[in-house]
Amino acid sequence: MDEVNEFSDWLRRQKGQSVSLQERFALAVVNSLWKILSGERFDHDDAQLHKILVDLHTLGKTNNLIKLQLANKISIIYFILDLPMHSLDLIP
């Protein structure tokens, strides 16, 4: 309930302003999971919570890059396997 209260208080303070809800939702979710795992929670403005969120985002980007590289390698293998057998005779 702490996350809901902190989020709604923040949202009220932003009245009339353009805001990014994605980051605030992410802060609330990460903070909720952190509390489940460690028993601690952070204020949404805490620098350590923001660092955890940035680290998770970076990890996600790295993971996506690895998946993309793997998909490219698999595509090349499928392309080679799909070549007609007579074209392989051209390879010395």
Protein Blocks (a to p, Z undefined) as FASTA:
>chain_A
ZZmmmmmmmmmmmgoiacdfklmmmmmmmmmmmmmmnopacdfklmklmmmmmmmmmmmm
mmmmmmmmmmmmmmmmmmmmmpcfklmmmpZZ
